[in-house]
Amino acid sequence: MLTKRILNRPARSGESVARPVTAADAGLLLIRLAFGLLMAAHGAQKLFGLFGGPGLTATGKGFAGLGYRPGRLYAVIGGLSEFLGGLGLALGLLTPLASAALIGVMINAMATVTGAHGLWEADGGVEYSVCIAVVALAVAAIGPGRLAADRFFAWGGGGWKAAAFALGLGGLGAAITLSL
């Protein structure tokens, strides 16, 4: 009984109480790790030729074929956006910025590659890109959770401002890239 009272006592002013990890904390970590590490690996395919990817030279030629000039530079930008954005989400580090990087890349993918093919991935459509952008935006809005490096920073709680920053910066980056 005494142990129960001590463990459940209210915190004094200025004293923090450690909360147990909840299922929501663990679930958000699972989403961030799976999604973030897969996106980082996708970027590593472009940049380094890892995981059966084409590597930077072939990716640069592909980007040039889509109208991005110089293709290699845009391949680096796209690959780094996926690689670093994915790692940022996986770690829960600079989450709004990591989300913005992935959102911007997916807007470009939809505008230049998949948009002409409709919705469904089976037809080469935007389905996959939309899902990536929405998950990245949702993580920015929800926040990376308690099991994240960002928990120590003001933006670590997510919210409307973090989501607006991620969507706005990702959209602006995509617009600038598409206009060049």
Contacts in CASP RR format, 6 or more apart in sequence:
PFRMAT RR
TARGET T0000
AUTHOR 0000-0000-0000
METHOD contacts of the structure
MODEL  1
MLTKRILNRPARSGESVARPVTAADAGLLLIRLAFGLLMAAHGAQKLFGL
FGGPGLTATGKGFAGLGYRPGRLYAVIGGLSEFLGGLGLALGLLTPLASA
ALIGVMINAMATVTGAHGLWEADGGVEYSVCIAVVALAVAAIGPGRLAAD
RFFAWGGGGWKAAAFALGLGGLGAAITLSL
11 17 0 8 1.000
19 146 0 8 1.000
21 146 0 8 1.000
21 147 0 8 1.000
25 145 0 8 1.000
25 146 0 8 1.000
25 147 0 8 1.000
26 147 0 8 1.000
28 139 0 8 1.000
28 142 0 8 1.000
28 143 0 8 1.000
28 144 0 8 1.000
28 145 0 8 1.000
28 147 0 8 1.000
29 145 0 8 1.000
29 147 0 8 1.000
29 148 0 8 1.000
31 135 0 8 1.000
31 139 0 8 1.000
32 89 0 8 1.000
32 90 0 8 1.000
32 92 0 8 1.000
32 139 0 8 1.000
32 144 0 8 1.000
32 148 0 8 1.000
33 90 0 8 1.000
35 86 0 8 1.000
35 89 0 8 1.000
35 90 0 8 1.000
35 132 0 8 1.000
35 135 0 8 1.000
35 136 0 8 1.000
35 139 0 8 1.000
36 85 0 8 1.000
36 86 0 8 1.000
36 87 0 8 1.000
36 88 0 8 1.000
36 89 0 8 1.000
36 90 0 8 1.000
37 86 0 8 1.000
37 87 0 8 1.000
37 90 0 8 1.000
39 82 0 8 1.000
39 83 0 8 1.000
39 85 0 8 1.000
39 86 0 8 1.000
39 89 0 8 1.000
39 102 0 8 1.000
39 132 0 8 1.000
40 82 0 8 1.000
40 83 0 8 1.000
40 84 0 8 1.000
40 85 0 8 1.000
40 86 0 8 1.000
40 87 0 8 1.000
40 90 0 8 1.000
41 50 0 8 1.000
41 51 0 8 1.000
42 82 0 8 1.000
43 78 0 8 1.000
43 79 0 8 1.000
43 80 0 8 1.000
43 82 0 8 1.000
43 83 0 8 1.000
44 50 0 8 1.000
44 51 0 8 1.000
44 83 0 8 1.000
45 51 0 8 1.000
45 52 0 8 1.000
45 53 0 8 1.000
45 54 0 8 1.000
45 55 0 8 1.000
46 53 0 8 1.000
46 54 0 8 1.000
46 55 0 8 1.000
46 56 0 8 1.000
46 59 0 8 1.000
46 75 0 8 1.000
46 78 0 8 1.000
46 79 0 8 1.000
46 82 0 8 1.000
46 83 0 8 1.000
47 55 0 8 1.000
47 56 0 8 1.000
47 59 0 8 1.000
47 75 0 8 1.000
47 76 0 8 1.000
47 79 0 8 1.000
47 80 0 8 1.000
47 83 0 8 1.000
48 55 0 8 1.000
48 56 0 8 1.000
49 55 0 8 1.000
49 56 0 8 1.000
56 72 0 8 1.000
56 75 0 8 1.000
56 76 0 8 1.000
57 72 0 8 1.000
59 75 0 8 1.000
59 79 0 8 1.000
60 68 0 8 1.000
60 71 0 8 1.000
60 72 0 8 1.000
60 74 0 8 1.000
60 75 0 8 1.000
61 71 0 8 1.000
62 71 0 8 1.000
62 75 0 8 1.000
63 71 0 8 1.000
63 72 0 8 1.000
63 74 0 8 1.000
63 75 0 8 1.000
64 70 0 8 1.000
64 71 0 8 1.000
64 72 0 8 1.000
65 71 0 8 1.000
66 112 0 8 1.000
66 113 0 8 1.000
67 112 0 8 1.000
68 74 0 8 1.000
68 75 0 8 1.000
68 112 0 8 1.000
68 177 0 8 1.000
74 177 0 8 1.000
77 177 0 8 1.000
78 105 0 8 1.000
78 108 0 8 1.000
79 105 0 8 1.000
81 101 0 8 1.000
81 102 0 8 1.000
81 104 0 8 1.000
81 105 0 8 1.000
82 101 0 8 1.000
82 102 0 8 1.000
82 105 0 8 1.000
84 98 0 8 1.000
84 101 0 8 1.000
85 97 0 8 1.000
85 98 0 8 1.000
85 99 0 8 1.000
85 101 0 8 1.000
85 102 0 8 1.000
86 98 0 8 1.000
86 101 0 8 1.000
86 102 0 8 1.000
87 93 0 8 1.000
87 98 0 8 1.000
88 94 0 8 1.000
88 95 0 8 1.000
88 98 0 8 1.000
89 95 0 8 1.000
89 98 0 8 1.000
89 99 0 8 1.000
89 102 0 8 1.000
89 136 0 8 1.000
89 139 0 8 1.000
89 144 0 8 1.000
91 148 0 8 1.000
91 149 0 8 1.000
92 98 0 8 1.000
92 144 0 8 1.000
92 145 0 8 1.000
92 148 0 8 1.000
92 149 0 8 1.000
92 150 0 8 1.000
93 144 0 8 1.000
93 148 0 8 1.000
93 149 0 8 1.000
93 150 0 8 1.000
94 150 0 8 1.000
95 139 0 8 1.000
95 140 0 8 1.000
95 143 0 8 1.000
95 144 0 8 1.000
95 148 0 8 1.000
95 150 0 8 1.000
95 155 0 8 1.000
95 156 0 8 1.000
95 158 0 8 1.000
95 162 0 8 1.000
96 140 0 8 1.000
96 155 0 8 1.000
96 158 0 8 1.000
96 162 0 8 1.000
96 163 0 8 1.000
96 165 0 8 1.000
96 166 0 8 1.000
96 169 0 8 1.000
97 166 0 8 1.000
97 169 0 8 1.000
98 136 0 8 1.000
99 136 0 8 1.000
99 137 0 8 1.000
99 139 0 8 1.000
99 140 0 8 1.000
99 166 0 8 1.000
100 140 0 8 1.000
100 165 0 8 1.000
100 166 0 8 1.000
100 167 0 8 1.000
100 168 0 8 1.000
100 169 0 8 1.000
100 170 0 8 1.000
100 171 0 8 1.000
101 170 0 8 1.000
102 132 0 8 1.000
102 133 0 8 1.000
102 136 0 8 1.000
103 133 0 8 1.000
103 136 0 8 1.000
103 137 0 8 1.000
103 166 0 8 1.000
103 167 0 8 1.000
103 170 0 8 1.000
103 171 0 8 1.000
103 174 0 8 1.000
104 133 0 8 1.000
104 170 0 8 1.000
104 171 0 8 1.000
104 173 0 8 1.000
104 174 0 8 1.000
104 177 0 8 1.000
105 174 0 8 1.000
106 129 0 8 1.000
106 130 0 8 1.000
106 132 0 8 1.000
106 133 0 8 1.000
106 136 0 8 1.000
107 133 0 8 1.000
107 170 0 8 1.000
107 171 0 8 1.000
107 174 0 8 1.000
107 178 0 8 1.000
108 174 0 8 1.000
108 177 0 8 1.000
108 178 0 8 1.000
109 129 0 8 1.000
110 126 0 8 1.000
110 129 0 8 1.000
110 130 0 8 1.000
111 174 0 8 1.000
111 178 0 8 1.000
112 178 0 8 1.000
114 124 0 8 1.000
114 125 0 8 1.000
114 126 0 8 1.000
114 128 0 8 1.000
114 129 0 8 1.000
115 125 0 8 1.000
115 126 0 8 1.000
117 123 0 8 1.000
117 124 0 8 1.000
117 125 0 8 1.000
117 126 0 8 1.000
118 124 0 8 1.000
118 125 0 8 1.000
118 126 0 8 1.000
119 125 0 8 1.000
119 126 0 8 1.000
119 127 0 8 1.000
120 127 0 8 1.000
121 127 0 8 1.000
121 128 0 8 1.000
136 166 0 8 1.000
137 163 0 8 1.000
137 166 0 8 1.000
137 167 0 8 1.000
140 158 0 8 1.000
140 159 0 8 1.000
140 162 0 8 1.000
140 163 0 8 1.000
140 165 0 8 1.000
140 166 0 8 1.000
140 167 0 8 1.000
141 158 0 8 1.000
141 159 0 8 1.000
141 160 0 8 1.000
141 162 0 8 1.000
141 163 0 8 1.000
142 158 0 8 1.000
142 159 0 8 1.000
143 150 0 8 1.000
143 156 0 8 1.000
143 157 0 8 1.000
143 158 0 8 1.000
143 159 0 8 1.000
143 162 0 8 1.000
144 150 0 8 1.000
144 151 0 8 1.000
144 156 0 8 1.000
144 157 0 8 1.000
144 158 0 8 1.000
145 151 0 8 1.000
145 156 0 8 1.000
145 157 0 8 1.000
148 156 0 8 1.000
150 156 0 8 1.000
150 157 0 8 1.000
151 157 0 8 1.000
155 161 0 8 1.000
155 162 0 8 1.000
155 165 0 8 1.000
156 162 0 8 1.000
END
